[in-house]
Amino acid sequence: MIEEINAETKTPIIALIGFDNISAELFENCNFGNKTLVRFENGMKMASSWMDDQLNIVAIISYSEIMAPAGLSLIETLNKKEHPIVPFFLVVNYFNPNLRVLALSAGISDVFRIPLKAKRIEKRINFLIDNWDNLKDNIKSEVPPIKNIGFAKRVFDVFFAGMALICFAPLFVIIYVLIRLESKGPVFYYSLRAGTGFRVFRFYKFRSMFVNADQRIKDLKHLNQYDIDAGIDKAEEVSNQTLCTQCAAEGKCQYPLYADNIQWCEKDFITSKNANAGSAFFKIKNDPRITKVGNFIRNTSIDELPQLWNVIIGDMSIVGNRPLPLYEAEKLTTDKYVLRFAAPAGITGLWQVEKRGKGDMSEDERLMLDNTYAKNQSFKNDIKLILKTIPALLQKESV
């Protein structure tokens, strides 16, 4: 279909991302006038074809959850690459008012929740495309002010991270060998995390778990420390399915961890759909999924060292609120907790220093400290936190 359209580059195109034959059927039956529907496997292929083939894309419809890679992350990537600004729509399974505000503030034109209504989709998409020239100039973002990394903080981050990488190079080699010897699988991995302003990026760490760790999460849910502390007792059925219900609808994992040619699922998404049920965090004391080397590098925070590269490339700072997995960030879009995302994302922050190694910490305490850091963030306070970080690392608690 792409080759046929290339012969007449002025053909208006509505790009469908992540749709299979069944999910795309409703859109194909809609009347979009002279506009042609073109399906793309993912956002990156669409962006590449857009420029390489000089396509006249007038709208984008992505079948993706808001916090998934083809949601906020994709529209941010398109903006960075200076693609033309066109109406961007999402088709989602999970939605709430706070996610709507987050989506619209990020530049998403509208969000359609399954089950879809053909008349509303046809009317809304045609209206936005036909009136886009007038509407796009009147769009005002209401994103809360973000505390960007200042010049002094950035210089410190690059210098500190660069020196640390050089000094820890021998340790990197030793940990690399030990991880290889103890268990099969890659030494490094990355997951997608939400940092400053909910910006999604690749978050690097040393692998501290067995490669099938995600498959055991359902078996261990009843040991979740945050749920136990909150008095939540949830008995869940153990499922042997490869994908959770949410990801099965997409045909692939929506929240993956990546390492070399190996991919894991970072969460069972269906368990966090209800924002009022259970904890936003998952932690187990003496977690049996962790390797012996993994237990050591976690308790000494050595597993965090690869994040120095995230600091070098500007995804994170040395000090800041921890960037969260997408399924955790998705539950913290309420007015009460969204402030934490206004601060720089970092390797170490206030809650690690104040509470780590001093006993159990509730979810509310952790989030309160994240908000406190965001309110009071400054380069001077960051230096104070760095000076307190080393004693916090000498902990006895297995976290």
VENCORHU-V865128 format. One line per field, one symbol per residue. burial: + if it has 16 or more other C-alpha atoms within 10 Angstrom, else -. A space follows every 10 residues. Layout:
burial=???
//
This chain:
burial=----+----- +++++++++- ---+--+--- -+--++++++ -++--++--+ ----++++++ ++++++++++ +++++++--- ----++++++ +++++---++ -+++++++++ ++-------- ++--++-++- -+-------- ------+-+- --++-+++-- +---+----- -+--++--+- --+-++++++ ++++++++++ +-++++++++ +--++-++-+ ++++++++-- ---------- --++-++--+ --+++++++- --+++++++- +++-+--+++ ++-+----++ +++++-++++ -+++++++++ ++--++++++ ++++++++++ ++++--++++ ++++++++++ +++-+++--- -++--+++++ +-++--+-+- -+--++-++- -++------
//
